[in-house]
Amino acid sequence: MSETHEEPTGRGRRPDRLSATRLRGLSHPLRVRILDLLQVHGALTASGLAELVGESSGSTSYHLRQLAKHQFVQEVEGRGTARERWWEAAPGGFSIGPEQEDDVGTRTTKSLVNAEFERSRQEKIWRLLDMMGDSAIDDSALARWKDAVTLTTSNLFATPDQLARLVEAVSAALEEQLAPLKDQEGVPGAVPVQIHFNAFPVVGASGARAGTSAPDDDRG
């Protein structure tokens, strides 16, 4: 499994896998939240981030510096002052997935960082569903987006090779379709959006690991 956080890249180019050092630089729940907010909303100040996450600006400033040290964020050139600095997510993407050489601690850290990103995604979906269920939706600006939103689940059976080929094909299509949407911050009518594509084996209801089969009925 590989959790990927990226902007559209050139065809055939894969996001960088995090080194152990960079992984440690990201392995704090608040840093994951800060990075996610910058990726979604664009440039923000430490004070602006503090309001969004409910922390002090001193705390967000510290974590921003740590994220910058490990090349996850960077200062916005030509914007801000010595007292009020603007930060943005660094360009490019990265992938967090298990490697054969990972020790138990590294695998655990990767799992926890991935879980934080997933929690953030789920919070966005729940907020959307709450708003979509509001009776005042037809009177709000969100009404224009109702037909553009989809949460799709397909239930099938597949082998590991088949699923890998599907992911590769969908990833190629996504790269092609996402590229024209880059650099649209500030375009009239454009707001932050997220596109999710999840593909994974389902662990059986009995708790059996994916890829194993339940025993046949004893028909003897």
DAUR-V945844 format. One record per run of one state. SS is the DSSP state (H for helix, E for strand, C for the rest). FROM is the first residue (numbers start at 1). TO is the last residue. Records with the same first field share a line. If there is no record, write none. Layout:
SS: FROM-TO  FROM-TO
This chain:
C: 1-1  6-15  18-19  27-28  42-43  54-56  70-72  81-84  90-93  98-103  133-136  140-140  149-159  180-220
E: 2-5  16-17  44-45  73-80  85-89  94-97
H: 20-26  29-41  46-53  57-69  104-132  137-139  141-148  160-179
